[in-house]
């Protein structure tokens, strides 16, 4: 339950984003069942939007698979980071927690974790199941109302706000603020030469090394955070 | 045609699932080395900063609508997140700033 409550900001953001995905997918001529099943089975927001784009461009399944793989490559890092904060638990539970380890569920799970403590698997499960259900059900809603909504850009604006907050929660000292600014500048540079999903991977690998030098006293653990209240 | 869709879904799952699960299974029963832990400490910050930046930078056809409002709202959301440590409050206020900027922009 605790996990479900913690997931409430995710539910709001996912509702807007998945609703948009459902609407756009149906408008692009993708069958409703494929759209909903994609959200339920793949559960990867940015990959799904890119898949839509590629399908519209007439790309093949293999190209979409490669794009999806690269977009999700950053989760190699997120899952490694999460594994370190989870106590030993069953492979089945880990299998699901990994499956549902999106940017947003990861962000909430890490943000709520005490600096030197660990994440309770049951809380993480609550967060992830809630996020997963919200993603799939909101896609369903988007598919159902389909073409009836014309303007949805304002709603999708919630997602960048959420990433901004997740970033803010990682900043506890001015050196970390400086690191965040550097990350942003390097990303802008990378975007000039690389597609977005690769730029993220490069920044996610290289900039933490800069962080190791810039923030020498930092040890493992995530910053303190309060709930919805 | 149905087969094509199933293949697409299967391919996307295959490109998503192993990447997310393998590190979790591998590192759950053993400790990552010290240097890896120190490096991992900064991964979330780098990932979120990169994703956020990407939504703010125009990229060809995939340009985000309402860039200035997004920038304003995000700046407020970052500061509020770092300052108040409250996720829900910061997200809502950031979004309100964004929505207001879109409305009057």
HADDOCK unambig.tbl for C-alpha pairs under 7 A between the chains (distance, minus, plus):
assign (segid A and resid 9 and name CA) (segid B and resid 88 and name CA) 5.66 0.50 0.50
assign (segid A and resid 34 and name CA) (segid B and resid 5 and name CA) 6.76 0.50 0.50
assign (segid A and resid 38 and name CA) (segid B and resid 9 and name CA) 6.25 0.50 0.50
assign (segid A and resid 41 and name CA) (segid B and resid 13 and name CA) 6.77 0.50 0.50
assign (segid A and resid 42 and name CA) (segid B and resid 12 and name CA) 6.42 0.50 0.50
assign (segid A and resid 42 and name CA) (segid B and resid 13 and name CA) 5.17 0.50 0.50
assign (segid A and resid 42 and name CA) (segid B and resid 16 and name CA) 6.89 0.50 0.50
assign (segid A and resid 61 and name CA) (segid B and resid 8 and name CA) 5.54 0.50 0.50
assign (segid A and resid 65 and name CA) (segid B and resid 11 and name CA) 5.50 0.50 0.50
assign (segid A and resid 65 and name CA) (segid B and resid 12 and name CA) 5.43 0.50 0.50
assign (segid A and resid 65 and name CA) (segid B and resid 15 and name CA) 5.95 0.50 0.50
assign (segid A and resid 68 and name CA) (segid B and resid 12 and name CA) 6.33 0.50 0.50
assign (segid A and resid 68 and name CA) (segid B and resid 15 and name CA) 5.92 0.50 0.50
assign (segid A and resid 68 and name CA) (segid B and resid 16 and name CA) 6.89 0.50 0.50
assign (segid A and resid 69 and name CA) (segid B and resid 15 and name CA) 4.59 0.50 0.50
assign (segid A and resid 69 and name CA) (segid B and resid 16 and name CA) 6.18 0.50 0.50
assign (segid A and resid 72 and name CA) (segid B and resid 16 and name CA) 6.07 0.50 0.50
assign (segid A and resid 73 and name CA) (segid B and resid 19 and name CA) 6.55 0.50 0.50
assign (segid A and resid 75 and name CA) (segid B and resid 19 and name CA) 6.41 0.50 0.50
assign (segid A and resid 75 and name CA) (segid B and resid 20 and name CA) 5.42 0.50 0.50
assign (segid A and resid 76 and name CA) (segid B and resid 19 and name CA) 5.41 0.50 0.50
assign (segid A and resid 76 and name CA) (segid B and resid 20 and name CA) 5.77 0.50 0.50
assign (segid A and resid 76 and name CA) (segid B and resid 23 and name CA) 6.39 0.50 0.50
assign (segid A and resid 79 and name CA) (segid B and resid 20 and name CA) 5.77 0.50 0.50
assign (segid A and resid 79 and name CA) (segid B and resid 21 and name CA) 6.97 0.50 0.50
assign (segid A and resid 79 and name CA) (segid B and resid 23 and name CA) 5.67 0.50 0.50
assign (segid A and resid 79 and name CA) (segid B and resid 24 and name CA) 5.48 0.50 0.50
assign (segid A and resid 80 and name CA) (segid B and resid 23 and name CA) 4.95 0.50 0.50
assign (segid A and resid 80 and name CA) (segid B and resid 24 and name CA) 5.85 0.50 0.50
assign (segid A and resid 80 and name CA) (segid B and resid 27 and name CA) 6.70 0.50 0.50
assign (segid A and resid 81 and name CA) (segid B and resid 40 and name CA) 5.71 0.50 0.50
assign (segid A and resid 83 and name CA) (segid B and resid 24 and name CA) 4.75 0.50 0.50
assign (segid A and resid 83 and name CA) (segid B and resid 27 and name CA) 5.65 0.50 0.50
assign (segid A and resid 83 and name CA) (segid B and resid 28 and name CA) 5.25 0.50 0.50
assign (segid A and resid 84 and name CA) (segid B and resid 27 and name CA) 6.62 0.50 0.50
assign (segid A and resid 84 and name CA) (segid B and resid 28 and name CA) 6.64 0.50 0.50
assign (segid A and resid 86 and name CA) (segid B and resid 28 and name CA) 6.96 0.50 0.50
assign (segid A and resid 88 and name CA) (segid B and resid 28 and name CA) 5.77 0.50 0.50
assign (segid A and resid 88 and name CA) (segid B and resid 29 and name CA) 6.14 0.50 0.50
assign (segid A and resid 91 and name CA) (segid B and resid 25 and name CA) 6.77 0.50 0.50
assign (segid A and resid 94 and name CA) (segid B and resid 24 and name CA) 6.54 0.50 0.50
assign (segid A and resid 94 and name CA) (segid B and resid 25 and name CA) 6.60 0.50 0.50
assign (segid A and resid 95 and name CA) (segid B and resid 21 and name CA) 5.82 0.50 0.50
assign (segid A and resid 98 and name CA) (segid B and resid 20 and name CA) 5.05 0.50 0.50
assign (segid A and resid 98 and name CA) (segid B and resid 21 and name CA) 4.43 0.50 0.50
assign (segid A and resid 98 and name CA) (segid B and resid 24 and name CA) 6.38 0.50 0.50
assign (segid A and resid 99 and name CA) (segid B and resid 17 and name CA) 5.70 0.50 0.50
assign (segid A and resid 99 and name CA) (segid B and resid 20 and name CA) 5.92 0.50 0.50
assign (segid A and resid 99 and name CA) (segid B and resid 21 and name CA) 6.09 0.50 0.50
assign (segid A and resid 101 and name CA) (segid B and resid 20 and name CA) 6.77 0.50 0.50
assign (segid A and resid 153 and name CA) (segid B and resid 65 and name CA) 6.98 0.50 0.50
assign (segid A and resid 154 and name CA) (segid B and resid 99 and name CA) 6.76 0.50 0.50
assign (segid A and resid 157 and name CA) (segid B and resid 70 and name CA) 6.85 0.50 0.50
assign (segid A and resid 158 and name CA) (segid B and resid 95 and name CA) 5.87 0.50 0.50
assign (segid A and resid 160 and name CA) (segid B and resid 52 and name CA) 6.05 0.50 0.50
assign (segid A and resid 160 and name CA) (segid B and resid 55 and name CA) 6.81 0.50 0.50
assign (segid A and resid 160 and name CA) (segid B and resid 74 and name CA) 6.77 0.50 0.50
assign (segid A and resid 161 and name CA) (segid B and resid 73 and name CA) 6.58 0.50 0.50
assign (segid A and resid 161 and name CA) (segid B and resid 74 and name CA) 5.22 0.50 0.50
assign (segid A and resid 161 and name CA) (segid B and resid 77 and name CA) 6.17 0.50 0.50
assign (segid A and resid 161 and name CA) (segid B and resid 91 and name CA) 5.76 0.50 0.50
assign (segid A and resid 161 and name CA) (segid B and resid 94 and name CA) 5.94 0.50 0.50
assign (segid A and resid 161 and name CA) (segid B and resid 95 and name CA) 6.13 0.50 0.50
assign (segid A and resid 162 and name CA) (segid B and resid 91 and name CA) 5.68 0.50 0.50
assign (segid A and resid 163 and name CA) (segid B and resid 48 and name CA) 5.88 0.50 0.50
assign (segid A and resid 163 and name CA) (segid B and resid 52 and name CA) 5.98 0.50 0.50
assign (segid A and resid 164 and name CA) (segid B and resid 52 and name CA) 6.42 0.50 0.50
assign (segid A and resid 164 and name CA) (segid B and resid 74 and name CA) 5.25 0.50 0.50
assign (segid A and resid 164 and name CA) (segid B and resid 77 and name CA) 5.63 0.50 0.50
assign (segid A and resid 164 and name CA) (segid B and resid 78 and name CA) 4.96 0.50 0.50
assign (segid A and resid 165 and name CA) (segid B and resid 77 and name CA) 5.19 0.50 0.50
assign (segid A and resid 165 and name CA) (segid B and resid 78 and name CA) 5.00 0.50 0.50
assign (segid A and resid 165 and name CA) (segid B and resid 81 and name CA) 4.92 0.50 0.50
assign (segid A and resid 165 and name CA) (segid B and resid 87 and name CA) 6.42 0.50 0.50
assign (segid A and resid 165 and name CA) (segid B and resid 90 and name CA) 6.35 0.50 0.50
assign (segid A and resid 165 and name CA) (segid B and resid 91 and name CA) 6.22 0.50 0.50
assign (segid A and resid 166 and name CA) (segid B and resid 48 and name CA) 6.82 0.50 0.50
assign (segid A and resid 167 and name CA) (segid B and resid 45 and name CA) 5.75 0.50 0.50
assign (segid A and resid 167 and name CA) (segid B and resid 48 and name CA) 5.45 0.50 0.50
assign (segid A and resid 167 and name CA) (segid B and resid 49 and name CA) 6.24 0.50 0.50
assign (segid A and resid 167 and name CA) (segid B and resid 78 and name CA) 6.35 0.50 0.50
assign (segid A and resid 168 and name CA) (segid B and resid 78 and name CA) 4.20 0.50 0.50
assign (segid A and resid 168 and name CA) (segid B and resid 79 and name CA) 6.17 0.50 0.50
assign (segid A and resid 168 and name CA) (segid B and resid 81 and name CA) 4.54 0.50 0.50
assign (segid A and resid 168 and name CA) (segid B and resid 82 and name CA) 4.34 0.50 0.50
assign (segid A and resid 169 and name CA) (segid B and resid 81 and name CA) 5.19 0.50 0.50
assign (segid A and resid 169 and name CA) (segid B and resid 82 and name CA) 4.97 0.50 0.50
assign (segid A and resid 169 and name CA) (segid B and resid 85 and name CA) 6.04 0.50 0.50
assign (segid A and resid 170 and name CA) (segid B and resid 45 and name CA) 5.77 0.50 0.50
assign (segid A and resid 171 and name CA) (segid B and resid 82 and name CA) 5.67 0.50 0.50
assign (segid A and resid 172 and name CA) (segid B and resid 82 and name CA) 6.57 0.50 0.50
assign (segid A and resid 180 and name CA) (segid B and resid 45 and name CA) 6.63 0.50 0.50
assign (segid A and resid 180 and name CA) (segid B and resid 46 and name CA) 6.73 0.50 0.50
assign (segid A and resid 180 and name CA) (segid B and resid 49 and name CA) 5.99 0.50 0.50
assign (segid A and resid 183 and name CA) (segid B and resid 46 and name CA) 5.96 0.50 0.50
assign (segid A and resid 183 and name CA) (segid B and resid 49 and name CA) 6.03 0.50 0.50
assign (segid A and resid 183 and name CA) (segid B and resid 50 and name CA) 6.37 0.50 0.50
assign (segid A and resid 184 and name CA) (segid B and resid 49 and name CA) 5.73 0.50 0.50
assign (segid A and resid 184 and name CA) (segid B and resid 50 and name CA) 5.92 0.50 0.50
assign (segid A and resid 184 and name CA) (segid B and resid 53 and name CA) 5.61 0.50 0.50
assign (segid A and resid 187 and name CA) (segid B and resid 50 and name CA) 5.67 0.50 0.50
assign (segid A and resid 187 and name CA) (segid B and resid 53 and name CA) 6.66 0.50 0.50
assign (segid A and resid 196 and name CA) (segid B and resid 54 and name CA) 6.68 0.50 0.50
assign (segid A and resid 200 and name CA) (segid B and resid 47 and name CA) 6.51 0.50 0.50
assign (segid A and resid 200 and name CA) (segid B and resid 50 and name CA) 5.50 0.50 0.50
assign (segid A and resid 200 and name CA) (segid B and resid 51 and name CA) 6.63 0.50 0.50
assign (segid A and resid 203 and name CA) (segid B and resid 46 and name CA) 6.37 0.50 0.50
assign (segid A and resid 203 and name CA) (segid B and resid 50 and name CA) 6.66 0.50 0.50
assign (segid A and resid 204 and name CA) (segid B and resid 43 and name CA) 5.83 0.50 0.50
assign (segid A and resid 204 and name CA) (segid B and resid 46 and name CA) 5.27 0.50 0.50
assign (segid A and resid 204 and name CA) (segid B and resid 47 and name CA) 5.30 0.50 0.50
assign (segid A and resid 207 and name CA) (segid B and resid 46 and name CA) 6.22 0.50 0.50
assign (segid A and resid 208 and name CA) (segid B and resid 39 and name CA) 5.40 0.50 0.50
assign (segid A and resid 208 and name CA) (segid B and resid 42 and name CA) 4.76 0.50 0.50
assign (segid A and resid 208 and name CA) (segid B and resid 43 and name CA) 5.60 0.50 0.50
assign (segid A and resid 208 and name CA) (segid B and resid 46 and name CA) 6.58 0.50 0.50
assign (segid A and resid 209 and name CA) (segid B and resid 39 and name CA) 6.02 0.50 0.50
assign (segid A and resid 211 and name CA) (segid B and resid 42 and name CA) 6.20 0.50 0.50
assign (segid A and resid 212 and name CA) (segid B and resid 38 and name CA) 6.52 0.50 0.50
assign (segid A and resid 212 and name CA) (segid B and resid 39 and name CA) 6.20 0.50 0.50
assign (segid A and resid 219 and name CA) (segid B and resid 38 and name CA) 5.92 0.50 0.50
assign (segid A and resid 219 and name CA) (segid B and resid 41 and name CA) 6.85 0.50 0.50
assign (segid A and resid 220 and name CA) (segid B and resid 37 and name CA) 6.08 0.50 0.50
assign (segid A and resid 220 and name CA) (segid B and resid 38 and name CA) 6.12 0.50 0.50
assign (segid A and resid 220 and name CA) (segid B and resid 41 and name CA) 5.27 0.50 0.50
assign (segid A and resid 221 and name CA) (segid B and resid 41 and name CA) 6.77 0.50 0.50
assign (segid A and resid 225 and name CA) (segid B and resid 85 and name CA) 4.72 0.50 0.50
assign (segid A and resid 225 and name CA) (segid B and resid 86 and name CA) 6.12 0.50 0.50
assign (segid A and resid 226 and name CA) (segid B and resid 85 and name CA) 5.59 0.50 0.50
assign (segid A and resid 226 and name CA) (segid B and resid 86 and name CA) 4.84 0.50 0.50
assign (segid A and resid 226 and name CA) (segid B and resid 87 and name CA) 6.85 0.50 0.50
assign (segid A and resid 227 and name CA) (segid B and resid 86 and name CA) 5.92 0.50 0.50
assign (segid A and resid 227 and name CA) (segid B and resid 87 and name CA) 6.32 0.50 0.50
assign (segid A and resid 227 and name CA) (segid B and resid 88 and name CA) 6.91 0.50 0.50
assign (segid A and resid 228 and name CA) (segid B and resid 86 and name CA) 6.47 0.50 0.50
assign (segid A and resid 228 and name CA) (segid B and resid 87 and name CA) 6.15 0.50 0.50
assign (segid A and resid 228 and name CA) (segid B and resid 88 and name CA) 4.50 0.50 0.50
assign (segid A and resid 228 and name CA) (segid B and resid 89 and name CA) 6.53 0.50 0.50
